[in-house]
Amino acid sequence: MLIQYNRIQIFLEYVAQNITRSIPTAEAMAKELYMSRSTLFRLVDRELGMSPFQYIRQAKLEKAKELLISGKYNRFRDISEEVGYARADYFAMLFKEAYAIEPNDYLKTSTGI
C-alpha cells in the first residue's frame, strides 16, 4: 500500500506543479510519471475515484476559483490562461458546468465589483 500511496502522491504533485500547462496526452503524462498509461488510469481511479483528466480539470477549476477570489485578476481570460486554458470560452463553459455560475459573475460576487 505504501508504494501506491507514493505513486498517487507523485501524480498529485505533478498536477500541482503543472497546473499552468495545458493538459498533456495520457501517454505523455504517464511517461513523465514513469508508469504506463493503464497503470496511471487504474491508480488514479482507485485512489481518487475519477480519471486523471477529471482530476486535472477539477484541480484547474479549483485553482481558478482561488485566483478569482484573490482579486489579482480583473478578467477571467487572464485566469483561464493562468490555469492552462488557451481558450477562455472553453474555460468559461467548464467553470459554469462545475459551479453553475459564469466566471465573470463569480468574479463580480467574490470581489464585490
Protein Blocks (a to p, Z undefined) as FASTA:
>chain_A
ZZmmmmmmmmmmmmmmmmmpccddfklmmmmnopafklmmmmmmmmnopafklmmmmmmm
mmmmmmmmnopafbfklmmmmnopablklmmmmmmmmnopafklmmmmmnoZZ
